[in-house]
Structures are given as C-alpha cells and as structure tokens.
Amino acid sequence: MEVAATSSGNETIKSGIPAEVPAVAQPLAGEATEIASNIIYHAQYSPHFSPFKFEPEQAFYATADSVRDRLIKQWNDTYLHYHKVNPKQTYYLSMEYLQGRALTNAIGNLDIQDAYSDALKKLGHELEEIVEQEKDAALGNGGLGRLASCFLDSMATLNLPAWGYGLRYRYGLFKQRISKGGQEEIAEDWLEKFSPWEIVRHDVVFPIRFFGHVDVLPTGSRKWVGGEVIQAVAYDVPIPGYKTKNTNSLRLWEAKACAEDFNLFQFNDGQYESAAQLHATAQQICAVLYPGDATESGKLLRLKQQFFLCSASLQDIMFRFRERQVGKGVLQWSEFPTKVAVQLNDTHPTLAIPELMRLLMDEEGLGWDDAWDITTRTIAYTNHTVLPEALEKWSQAVMWKLLPRLMEIIEEIDKRFIATVQSTRPDLETKLSSIRILDHNPQKPVVRMANLCVVSSHMVNGVAQLHSDILKSDLFADYVSIWPTKFQNKTNGITPRRWLRFCSPELSQIITKWLKTDKWVTNLDLLTKLRQFVDNEELYAEWESAKMANKQRLAQYITQVTNVSIDPNTLFDIQVKRIHEYKRQLLNILGTVYRYKKIKEMSPEERQKVTPRTVMIGGKAFATYTNAKRIVKLVNDVGAVVNSDPEVNSYLKVVFVPNYNVSVAEMLIPGSELSQHISTAGMEASGTSNMKFALNGCLIIGTLDGANVEIREEIGEENFFLFGARAEEVPRLRKERENGLFKPDPRFEEAKQFIRSGAFGSYDYNPLLESLEGNSGYGRGDYFLVGYDFPSYMDAQARVDEAYKDRKRWIKMSILSTAGSGKFSSDRTISQYAKEIWNIEECAVP
C-alpha cells in the first residue's frame, strides 16, 4: 500500500509506513506507541533496503533493530558489571549452537511481547507474520548444538557470568530439500542478507597460525613460526535472560586475511587466484559446519576449524584476564583458574588443552609444571557419546603438519601420563596402550582426543545417569580407577522458555491458570503441582483444547511444506532427530510399513476399529552417510504410496517433514501426541528432544536409553510406552547374533519382504535391508538390533493404539507427563555445573 504523507507542505511517498507514526529514536521504549516510533526510526535511519518500502521483510529487520537497542543497553550494563565485580567466569566452547530464531525469544525474555505486538499492529503488521521472516541461525546440527543454546539461555536467566564461544558458519550444515531422488543438500542462506542480532567487534582480532615449524631459541624456549596466519574477528550475539537485566554474549569467530596478504603484483600479472590465496583459504574455515572429511584436505579443514575456535577463544580469555590483572597492578597467572572456567562441549574443542599450555609457556614464559597446573584446574570436559566413530581420533601425520607445536605438547603430556601410571599404578601397565593419548598403531597412528580430555581435565561428566554409568563402568573405567573423583553426571536439560512458554502459549496459559503463578517458567519443579488436578474434568477439557489448537497449527504447516493434508483428529506420532542407524528411524518406518500392509488387508468393517494415525518423521542425514539417506528416501517413498491409497489414507498417513530445524521443532513438538525415542539401549547419551516432547504433554514410546530412563522415573512408568532390550543385554544379544542364534519375528520378515516386492517403487532397498540381515560382516548383522526389538516395538505400538481410544486416560497421561518434567530444565543442569564443576556464582546486574 502507498501512503501519502504531508510534512511541512512537502509531500513524500512512504510505501507501507503509516504517516501518523513519527520516526523517533526511542531505544528503551516500553510502550507500544513509542516502540512503533522506534521501529519506524530504524526503517528510515538504519536502512538495509531501498527507501519507502515497509513490507514484512523490512518490518522484521526494523523490529529486530528496535529490540536490539534494548539488548545493547542491557549488554553494556552486564559487561560493565562483570568488569567491576570481577567474578570467576565460565567460557563454554562448542563447535555448534542451534540458536533458532531470536525475535520471539528476545521479546519474550524481555517481557515485551504484548507491547511489540500492539506496536506492529499500529504499523499494519501482525507479530506472527513478522516473526516468520527470520531465518534460523545455521550454526548447529543436532542435540549437541541445541543443548549449548539452552545452556546459554539458562546461564543468562540465572545471572551467571558466562560466555559462549563458537564459529560463524556462513552456510551452516546444509538446507535439506526432498526430491524424487531423496535428500538433496543445498547451502543455508541465513547470512545471504545479514543477521540483525550480531555485532562485529573490529577491535577484537587475534592471529591464528597453521603449518610452519618450531624454532628452539637460545634460552631453550620454543617458538612456533612460519606457515600461514589467519585473523580471527569476533562477532557478538546478545543472549538475554528471562525477566532479568543480565544479557550475556555468544562470541562467534569469523576467519579473515589482511589487505597486506593480497598480492597486488600477482593480481596485476593476471594470477588472480594466487593473488588472493590466503583470502580464499580464510573463507573456507567458517564456510560450512562439519565439512566432509573423507579426503586429506577435508581432514585438514576440520582440524583447522577446531584449532581456530580454541586458539581465538583462549587468546581472548587470556587478554581479558590480563586486562583485569594489570588493572590491579599485578599479573599472576597462578590466579587464572580462580577467575576462569573453560568447558569443552564434547571432544571438538580438545585442542584448547595443548593451546592453553602453548600460550602459557611460549607466550607468557611459564614452565611446564606451572602451565600444566593452570590448564588442568581450568578445563573440564563433557562427553556426549559412547559411539566409537564419534570419539575423535586425529591422524598424527595431519596434526604434525598443521599444528607442529601442539603435537610436541601432546607428546609430552602423553609421555608424562605414561610415567605417572608406571610409577603409581604398575597394575595398569598392560592397559597403557589403550589409555594413553597417542596410539602408535603403525597402520594408522592417531591422537585420541577423548583420552587427552580425560587426562588433562579436572572434571569429566556424562549427560544422563545411564550414560555416566556406562562411561564409568566401561569407556573410561581405567581412568576412574586412577581418578575416582574426576567423573560426574550432569543430566541434560532444556530451557522451558523456548520449549513451552513461547512455543505453546495456549498450554502455558492453562498451566499458569491452574498453578495460579507463572513462576514455573523459571522454577520448573512447580509443575508437579498439576498432579493434584489430574482428575479434574475442567482441566481435561482445557488441556485437550490447547493440544488441538497446536495440532491444527501443525496440520496447516504440514500442508504448506509438503502438500499433504493431515487430519488433526488422528494420533500425531512424531520422530524428529538426526537420521542415524542407532536412532532407528528404520525401526519406525518398518513398523509403519507393517501397519499399512495389515490395514490394506482388512475388511472395511475391521478398519473401523483401527486407531487412525499420522506418522511424521524428520531430520537431516549427513551428506556422505549413504544408509541414512536411504532411510530418508524410504520414508518418502512409503508416504507417497500410503497417502494416495484411498482405502488406507483415512487410517494412516506418512509424512517426511523437510529441513528439520529449531523453528520446525517449535511447531512439531507442541502438536505431537506420541513421540518416538527408540535408539538401541546404551547408544544415546541422553537425548533432549525427549524432554521437550514430555514437557509439552506428549507421550513417549521408547527404550531404556539415555534420559528416557530418568523421564520414565519422573513421569511414572505407567505413562511411558516401554519396549526393547536393555543396555546390559545388548553385548550378549550381539554375540548370539554372531553365533547364528537369532530367530526373526515373522512380522519383521513380512515388512522387509513387502518393501522388496516393489510396493513402494522400483528403488533398490536391498543394501539397506541387508544391513539388518546376516550374522556378521561389515554393514551386516543388524548391529543396532532392529530385528530383535521389532516384536516388542509392535506390541508397544498396539498398547498405544488402545490407550489413545480412551480419551480421558490419554489426556490424564499427557498432564502427568508435563507434571513430571520439572527435573529436565536446563536451569537445574546449569546450576549443578556452576556449583559442582565451575565454582562460579550469580552476578546479577543491579
């Protein structure tokens, strides 16, 4: 629309900008009229687009700029307060953060949603429509990255002095597109225009060296020289706490080369690529999350990324420590661990250990013993997996080539660890080859990153009770015998702000109404008080109505992105997570294929008794993970047949939800009634989507794996659909399989045969199905026990069908699921980290 506005007799055209709203800078505006003026001010005076446009996209950026004004004030106040008080601070190092959209979260945490909603109405826009303009920040992949983001939210909400450090990936992991051939990967475009939330700090730049060699100086000290030097530039993203003034930082590093690295002579000589060689190299570092590492260059790039994150972050941390110490008139590095806690989120940032040693010895002049004492008291490590392929092992040759000084330090750590074990624990002599850091296997000598973390950290934690128990009894058992007090459990958690308060406003309002307080948003244990109303008919009706509103919203979204119409009166059954054989999406789709075949064989009368169900599966398969991509294709092929079968499609639909990310999860999770967390027992460290579903009153069908164990304990085993082998049975079952003792269930064979019959198209699924067959051999022998667990899975699904028919019983179970989810707040998790690992305290901005 075009609005003619007359000002001082001069007529100007402002397309879409209401003339009656003046453009006035009001950065701390709290009332709708003032906010509207501030938004218009940004549209005109912080322009990102051609003038006179105010369509939804322009409105989003202007709104984000307006919210950012408030955040910057709180940010600066927080930074100043921490500087004055000088508390011990935590620095969280993670290769990924799955932040999602920031606008809803920011105005929610600042408690100004209503004011912004009203302001945008005055400007001719709806908040819901403006929110949809924002692209998810493509900085993560799965649970590891989302956990880091939940942790940042809790740190700020609890007023803890803490920073996140990560990399600013321009193209993310990938955007998933589904075509006839299955999954296609295309680059994420979240930075195609720009992110309104980040602020580049041009004064925060550190040099990062790769390759080169080590010089021994006349003093005997060592210096890493030569090679290539890339600059790390800081981009800061504000992290506001919920209803608190504290606003912490997520600092993301971007890689750049300097102007002097551009060879003008070569360029003018026509050697354009050579002239900009270092600039091109720098751009690769932060281009993509988890670049393919099948090639030597891929491995080098991944290692570069990891070192780039570690070195830039540590140089920054040490710079700020030095600044504060010099302010006191004395620089004492021995005090570093009393002011700094560094947490490694999995093994990706392991190089922080040798890099901190290098910086302390080579740059600050400390001796080995002092540097080692400081490093080990500063760094703690979170383990996230027991999967062998995820426990990083880097080629020693690649490490020597890229990071020669760090390899010298790792060698020395290894040597000293061996000497310590030989002198204090001769009984472990025979175990040394497996617990030492360097594996000198002549075929493939590697550095074992998890071993380096355990040896060098003052604390190691798992992320769910079962996982931590497995670490102590199995993976790290020998280390536990050396350092019995080094190992802890910290069961993961999720932020109740994003994962209930903001993504399911209807359910949140009901909870607040019945608890007579909204304090549950920061004290999730209060949810247990819902149990006293569990037989109240009025609560049932309200609860069911809120769930239905979420299901209808989800149904609209599914139609929009897949062109499949789904019925909100069917059971919404959802499995969304990274596609991986251990997470067993294959078990889900095989069960669904069997269900389809049985419904197809029924008479119309028999079908009337079926519990109608919509099965939704979503998640990204890693680009080079062939079997995972076959699973994605199979789900889509099954959906194409089932959804167009008129005899069956009112009883069963199968939908693959494309491009699963945080914003998609915020739509799916509130609308879900059954969610599948069906990994082989002992393989999922924790899982956190299980917590999000349970919190939203969704029932779980699952194995006794990861945090499922604790969720079942908290919500009551009668409210959890359990099936499958237990973790302690798995090794024996694999052995029996190898020995040819496994007898498959006929239903399992029938489902596989139906796929092989060509019922879902001509694609050759034999290689995928053969992974479930045979007793041993590479890619065979059903390592993840899909066949063994299939019968108990089908029986559990039959119990689901029965339970869903009894509406009252289902709603009661749903309420009890939410009521039992209090333990799974990331506020509880972070409080435990703060007290038991980091030793940091609240530092609230007054």
N, C-alpha and C positions, 0 to 999 in steps of 0.2 A: 504494500500500500504506500502511497505517496502522501505526505502531509505537508502542506504549505505553511511555513511559519514566518510571521512578520516580526522583524526585530528592528527597532529604530527606523522604521519606514523602509528598510531593505528586506525584500522577500528572498528567502533561501528555501531550497528544497531539501528536506531530510527524509529520505525514504525509510519509513518504518519507525522513525523516532518521534514519539508524541511531542508536539510543540510545547505542551503545557508543563513538561518536566524540565526544569533548568539543569544545565550541566555544571554542577558544583562539586569540587573535590571535598569529600567528607569521609576521610579514610576510616574513622572509627564509628561511622554511622550505625545506629542500632534500631532505628525506627524506619518503617517501610518507605516513607516519602523521601527521607534523607538517603536511604540506600539506593532508591531509584535514581536520585540525582547523581550519586557517586558512580553508578553503573553507566549513566549517560556521559558523565565526565570522562570515564575511561574509553567509552566508544569514540569520543571525539578527540581526546588529548593523549591517549595511549594507543594510537591506531595501529592495527595489524592488517587492515584491509583498505580498499578504496573507500573514500568518504561517502557518506549518505546512504550506507547500507546498514540495516539492523535486522537482518534475518536471523533465524535461530542460531546459526553458527557464530555470527558476530556477537549476538547476545550472550552466548556461552563464554566467549573469551573476555568480554567486558565484565560479565558477572564474576568470573574467576579472578580477574584483576582486582575487582572490588573486595572480594573475600580475602585475597592475598594481602591487601592493605592492613586488615586487622591482624592477620597472621604475622606479618613482618613486625608490627609493634610488639606482639607477644614474644616473638622470636628474639628480637633485640633485648627485651627485658629479661628473658630467660638467660640468654648468653651473658649479659652483664651480671646477673645474679650469681650464676655459677662462677664467673670470674672473681667476684668479690668474696664469696664464701669459700671458694677453692676446695670443694669436696672431692672425695675419690669418685672417679667417673668410669663407666663401663663403655667399651668400644666393641661393637658387635660386627664381626667380619663375616660377610656372606656373599657367595658368588651370585646369589639371586634374591630378589624381593618381588613378590607378586602383589603389587600395591592395589591394583584395580583402579576404579575411578576415585577422584579425590573430592569432587564438589559436594556430593551428598554427605560424605564423611566429615568434611571440614565444617559445613554449616550445622551439621548435627552435633559435632563435638563442641562447637562454639555456642550451641543452643540458640541459633538464629534462623532456623528453617522457616518458621511462620513469617517472619519479617521479610525474608528473601522471596518467599512465595508471593506475598502481597505486593512487594516491590515490582516483581516481574509482571504481575497482572496489570499493574499500572502502565507497564511498558508494552502491553499487548501480547505477552508470552506466558506460557504455563511452565512452572519449575520442572515438572516431569519431562516436558519436551526438551527443555534446555539441558537437563542432566544427560539425556540421550546423545547429545552432541559430543560428549567427551569420549576419547578413546582410552582404553585401558593401557596403563604404562606397561610396556612389554619388557619387563626386567626379570622375569622368572619363568618357571616351567610348571612345577607341581607343589606338593606339600611342603617341601623344604623352604621354598621361597615364600609361600603364603604364611608359614609359621613365623618366619623372620618379620613379615609385615604385621602380623598380630602382636608379636613381641614389642615392636616399636610403638604400637598404639597403647599397649599396657604400660610400657616404661613412662610414656608421657602422662598417661592418666594417673599413675601412681606417683607422679612428681619425682621420678628418679633421674639423676644426672647421667644421661646415656646418649650415645651416638650410634647410628648405623653407618657402615661403610660398604659400598658396592661399586659396580661398574655401570656406566651409562650406555647400555646396548642400543645402538641406533635401530637395528632390525629385529631385535628380540630373538626368540627361538624360531618361530615361524607362525604365519597365519594359516589355519587349516581350511582347505577348500575340498569339498566332496564332489567327485565327478563319477562318471560310469566306471572309470578305472580304479576308483577307491580314493584314498587320501592324496591330495596334492599339497605341496608346501610352497607358500609364497611369503616374501618378506613382510614383516609387520611395518605399518606405516604411522605409528604413533608419534613419530617426530617429523613426519613429512612436512607439516607446517611448523609447529613448535609446541612445547609444553608450557602452559602459563604458570605452572607451580614452581618450576626450578629457577634458581638464581645463580648465574655463573659468578664465581669469585675469582676475578682476574688476578688478585694478589696471592692466591693460594695455588702455587705451582711448584712441583717437585720433579727433579730429574730421575729417570729410571734407566738403568744400564742393562743391556743384554750383550751376550757374547764377550769378546775381549779376552784378557788374561790377567793373571795375578802377579804383581811385582813384589819382590821382597826388598824392603827398604834397609838402609844401613843399620837402623835401630833394631832390626829383626821383625818389625811390624809388617803387615801385609796390606797391599792396596790393589783393589780391582780397577783396572784401567782398560782403555781401548774399547773396541766394539761399537755398538750404536747406542745413542742416548735419546730417549723419547721423553717428552714433557707430560706430566700428569696434571690436568687442570680440574679444579673442584667445581662441581655443580651441586648446590644445596637444595633440598626439598624439605619444606616445613612439615613437622609431624605434631599436630595439636592433640593435647589430652582432652578427655571428655569433661566438660564443665570445670576446667582448671586453667590457670593462666600459663602453665608450663607448655612450651612448644619446643620440642627437640628437633634435631636435624638428622636427615638421611643424606650423607655426603656421597655423591656418585662421581667417579673419576672418568674423565674423557682423555684420550691419548692424542697428543698433537706434536708436530715437529715445528721448529722455529723457522723464521724467514731466512736466517743465515744457512739453514740446511737445504735451501733451494738453490741449485747450481745454475746461476744465470748464464754462465759461459756455455754449459752443455745445452741449455734450452735454446739459446740463440744459434747454436750449431745444429739445431734440428733434433737433438737427442732428448725429446720431451719426457719420455718415461724415466730415463736415467736421471734427468734433472730433478725430478720430484720423487725419487726413490724412497727417501725416508718419510715423506708425507704420506705416500701410499701405504708404507709399512705401518705407520702410526694409525691410519684409518682402519686397518684390519683388526687391530687389537680390541676395539669396542664395537665392532660391526655386528657380531652375532653371538648369542648365548650358546655355549656348548657346540662350537664348530666341529664338523666331522673329523675324527682323529684316526681314520684308517691309514692315512699317509704320514710320512715323516714331517711334512710341512704342517699338517693338521695337529700333530702332537706338539710341535714347537709352538704353534699359535695358542693352544690351550694352556700350555705351561707359561707362556708369556702373559696371558690374561691373569693367571693365578698370581704370578710374581708381581705384576703391575699393581693389582689390588693390594697385596700385602706391603710392598715397599712404599707406595704412596701413602697408605693409611698410617704406617708406623712412622714415617718421616713427619707426617702431620701431627700425630700424637706426641712425638718427642719434641717437636717445635713448640707446641703449646705448653708442655711440661717445662721446657727450658725457659720460656717466657715468664711463667708464673714463679719459677725458682729464682730467676735473676731479679724479678720484682722484689723478692725477699732479700736479695743481696748475696745469695749463696747458691751454687749449683751442686746438688748432691744426688747422683744417680741412684744411690742406695735407697733413696726415698721413692723411687719410681713406682714400685709395686704398692706403695701405700696411697698412691694417687691415681693409679691406672689399673684397670682390669680389662684384659683382652679375651673375648670369647670367640673361638673358632667354630663356625657353624658347619660341621662335617669336615672332611679332610681337604676340601678345595683350598682353604687358606693356610694349609700346613706350613708353607714357606715363610710365614710370619716368624716361625721359631728360628731358623738359621739367619733370617734377615735381621731380626732384633739383635741376635748375637753379633752379626757383622757390623751393624750400626754402632753398637756399644763399644766394640773392640777397635774397629778400623777408623771410625769417625770420632769417637769420644775418648779413645785411648785407654779403655779399661782392660784389665787382664781377663783371662778365660774364667777363672773362678768367680769373680765378681759379676761378670756378664751372665754366666750360667745361673747364678743365684737369682739375679734380677729377672731373667727370662722365665725361669721355672715358677717363680712366685707371681708372675704377671699373667701367664697364659693358661687358659682352661679350654677343654675340648669336648664338644658334643658329638657323639657317634650317632648316626642316623640309619645304619644298615648293617645287616649281617650277610648280605649278598656278596659273594666273593668278587663279582665283576665290578661292584660299586666301591670296594675298598681299594682306593687308588694305589697303583704301583707304577712309578715312572722309570723309564729306561735310564740307566746310569750314563750311557753314552750321550743321550739327549741332554741330560742335566749338566754334564761336564761341558758340553758345547755351549749351552745357553747361559748357564749360571755357575761359572767355574769356582768363584769364591764360596758360594753357598755349598757346593759339593765338598770342598775342603772341610767346611764346618760340620756338615752332616757326617763325614767320615770320622771326624774327631769325636763327635757325640757318640757314634756307634762304637768306636774303639774304647771310650771311657765306660760306656754302659757294659760292654763285654768284660772289662777288667773288674768292674764293681761286682757283677754277678759271679765271676770266677773266684773273687776273694771272699764274698759274703754268702753265696749260695752255690757251693760246689755241686749240690744235688741237682741243680738245673743245667749242668754242663751239657747234657745230651739234648736239651731243649733249645740251646743257644741259637742253633741255625734257624729256628722258626721264630724266635722272639727278638732277634737282633734287627736293626734297621735296614742294613744292606743285605740284599740277597745276591750272593755271588754265583748263582747258577750260571755255568759257562755258556749255556744256550741263550739265556736271557737275563743278564744281571740287572736288577731293578732296585729302586729305593721304595721301601714300604712306608707309605705316608701315615697310615693308621698307627704303625709301631712307633714312628717318630713322634707322633702326637702323644701317645700314652707315656713314652719315656720322658718327654720334656714338659708335660703339663702338670700343674699342681692338683688338678681335679679333672676327672673324666666322667661324663654322665650319659646314660641312655635316656630314651624319651617315652617309655611306658614301663610299668613294673615287669611285665613278661620279658620285654626286650632287654632291660637292665639285668635281669636274672640270667638270661642267655649269654650276655656279654661276660658276666662274672663266672658263669659255670663252664663256658665253652670258649668263645672267641678270645677273651683276654684272661683266661683262668691262671696262666703262669704269672702274669703281671700282678694279679690280685694277691698271689702268694708272696710277692715281693713288697707290694704297697697295699695292704688290706684296706686302708682308709681313703685311698685315692678315688674310689668308684662310688658313684651316687646314681639315684634315679630322679629324674625330673619329668613326670608325666606331662606331655604336651597339653596345650590349651588353645582356645580360640577367643577372639575379642567378641563379647556379647553386643558391642555397639554395632559393628558392621553386620554381624551374623544373626541378629534378632531384632534389636531396636530399630535399625534403619531399613533392613531388607523385608521385614514383616510388620509394618506399622499396626495392622489390624490385631494381630496376635499380641503384640506388645501392649496395646491399649487394654486388651482384656486382662492380661497379667497384672498390669498396674491397677486396674479397677478392683480385681479380686484381692490383691495383696494390700490395697489401699496405700501404696507407695510406689515410686519409680526407682527407689534406691537399689533395686535388684540389678539395675544396669551396671552398677559398679560393685555390687555385693551379690554375686550370682547364687550364693548359698541360700538366699531368701526364697528361691524358687521352691524349696522343699515345703513351704507353707501352702502351696497349691494342693498338697495331698489331702488337707482337711476338707477340701471342696470336691473331692474326686467322685462323689456320688450325687452331686448337685445337678439337677436337670437343666437349670437355667445356664450354668456354666457349659454343660454339654452343647446346648443349642448355640451359644455364642462361639464356642470353640469350633464347632463344625462349620458355622457360617464363615468364620475367618479363614479356615482351611480351604473352603470352597472358593472364596474370593481369590486366594492365592493360586488355586488350581485353574480358575478361569483366566487369570492373567497369564499363567504359564501356557495354557492352551492357545491363547491368541499369539503368544510369542512363537510357539512351535509352528503354527500355520504360516506365520510371517517368514520364518527362516527355512522351512523345509517343504512348504506347500502341502503338508499332511494335516488334515483336520482330526483332532482327537477329542474325545468326549470326557468332560470333567466329571461325569458320574462313574467312570471306570476307575479301578485301582491304579493310581500312578506309581509305577515301580521304576526306580531310577538307579543307575550305576554310572557315576561320573568320576573319572580319575585318569591318570596317565595310563595309556594302553600298555600292559606288560603281562607276560605269561604268568608271573607269580600272582598278579592281581585277579587273574582268572575270568576276564570278560568272556573267554571261550566257554567256561562252565555255564555262564549265564545264557549265552546265545544257543548252546546245545540244549539246555533245558527248555528254552523258548521254542526251538525247532520241534522238540518232542511234544510240547503243549499244542503247537499248531497242527501237527500230524494227528493228534488224538481228537482235537475239536473237529478237524476235517472229516474224520471217520465217524463222528457221532450223527445220530438222527437229529432232526430239528427239535424234537421234544427233549432229548438229552442235553442239547446245547443250552436250553433254557436254565439248566441248573448250574452252568459254568459261571464262575466269578469273572466278569469282564475286566480286562487288564490292558493297560498301555505300558509297554516296556520301553524305557528310554535309556540309551547308552551314549556316553560322550567321553571324549578325551583325545589327546594327541598321541600318535605313535611316533617314536623317534624316526627321523628321516631314513636312517640306514637299518632299521630294525624290521627285517622282512616279515617275520611271523606276526608281529604286532600290526603291521599294515594289512596283512591278510585277514586278521580278525576284523579290522575296520571295514574292509570290503565285504566280508561275510555278513556282518550286521546289516549293512546297506542292502545287500542282495536279498537277505531274508525279508527285510522290511518292504522292499519293492513287490515281492510276491504276496506276502500276508496282507498288506494294506490294500491291495487291489483285488483281494479274493472276497466276493460278496457273501459267500457262505460263512466266512470266519471273521470278517473285519469289524463286526459289531461286538465280538467277544475278545478279540486280540488285535492290537496294533503294535508295530515295532518301529521305533524311530531312532535314527542316529542323529544326535544333536551336534551340529558342526561347530568347530572353533571354540571349544570349551575354554572359558577363562573366568576371572572373578565376577565380572558383570553377568555372565550367563549363569554362574553358580547362584548369584543373588536372586535370580528368577526361578531357577530349578528347585533349590533347597526348600524354600517356603512352600512350594506347591507339591512337594513329594509326600507320599504316604508310606511307602516301603522303600528302603534303600539297601543296596547290596554291598556288603563289605566281606568278601568271600575269598580272601587270599589264603594260600596254603599256610596252615598254622606254623608260626615261628619265622615267617618271612617278612611280614610287615612290621617295621619297627614300632610304629604307633598308629599312624593314620590320624588325620584331623578332620576330614570331611565327615567321618562317622560321628564326631562330636557336634558338627554343625547340623546334621540331619536330626540327631537325637534332641538337640536343643529346640528345634523347630517342630517337635511333636511328631516326627517321622519314625516309624518302627524299623528296626534293623533285622535283616536276615544275614547271619554271619557265622564265621568260625571263631574259635577261641584264639584270636591272634591280635597282637598289638594292643591298642587301647580298648578294643572290643571287650576284652576280659573285664576291665575296670568299669566300662559303661554298663555291662550286664550286671555287675555287682551293685552299682549305684541305682539303676532304674528298676531292678528286680528281674530275676531270671524268667519269670512268667511273662514279662513284656519284651522278650528278646527271642527271635526265632533262630535257635542254635542248630548247627549241623557240623559234620566233618570230623576228621581225625584231629587229635590234639598234638601240640608241638612235640611232646616227648615220644609220641608213637611214630612220627614221620621217618626217622632214620631206619627203624625196623621195617616199616612198610616199603621203603625204597629197596631195602636189602631183599625182602621177599619178592618184590617185583623182578629184581635182577635174577633171582633164582627160579623164575617162571612159575611162582605160586599164586599170581593174581588171577582171579576169575571175574571178568567184567559183567556188569549188570546188563540184562537183555535190553533194557530201555536205552542204555548208553549206546549199545551197538546199533539199535534201531535208529537213533538220532543221527549217528555218523553215516549210516547207510543211506538215509533219506537225503542227506546233503550230496553224497556220492552219486545218487540216482539222477542228479541234474535238476532236481525240483527247484533249485534257486538259480538256475542259469548254467552256462557252459564253463565258467571259470574252473580251473583245476585246483580244488582244495585238498588234493591228496597230500602235498607236502605238510600242510598244516595239521591235517588229521593224523598223519603218520607220526607226528611228534607225540601223540597220545598212545602209540602202538609200539609193539616190540618190547623187549625186556631191558635192553641196554643199547649203548651206542650213541654217537653224537647226534643231538637233536631228536632222540627217540627215547622210549622207556617212560614217558609220562612223568617227568621229574617233579611236576607240581601236583601230582595226584588228582587230576581232574576225574579220571575214571573211578578211582577209589571213593571219592567223595560224592560222586553223582547220585547214587541211590538215596543217601541221607539228605542231599540237597533237594531232590524231588519230593521227598517226604515232608521236609520243612516247608516247601512251597505249597503243598497240599494243606498244611496247617494254616498257612497264611490265607489261602482261599476260604477256608472255613471261618477263621476269625473275622475276616472282612465282611462276611454275610451278617454278622451280629454287630450292627452299627454301634450300639451302646458300649459293647465290650471294646470295640476298636477305639472309640473316642476316649474311653477311660484309659486304655493303654497309652494312647497318644499324650494325654495330660500327664500321666505318670512318667513318660519319657522326658518331657520338658522338666517336670518337677525334680527328676533325679540328675539333671545335667549341671548342677551348680559347681561340682568339682572341676569341670572342664573349661573353666575360664582361664585365659592366658594371664589374667591379673594374679591368680593363685600361683601359676607356674613362675611368673617373673618375680613375685615376692620371695619365692623359695630360692631362685637363682641369686637374688640380691643379698639375702641373708646367709645362704649356705655355701655359695661359691664366690661371689664378687665382693662381699663385705662392703656394700655401698648402702647409703641411707637416703631417705626422702630429702629433697631440697626444694621446697615449694616456693615459687615466686610470690612475694607478699602482695 
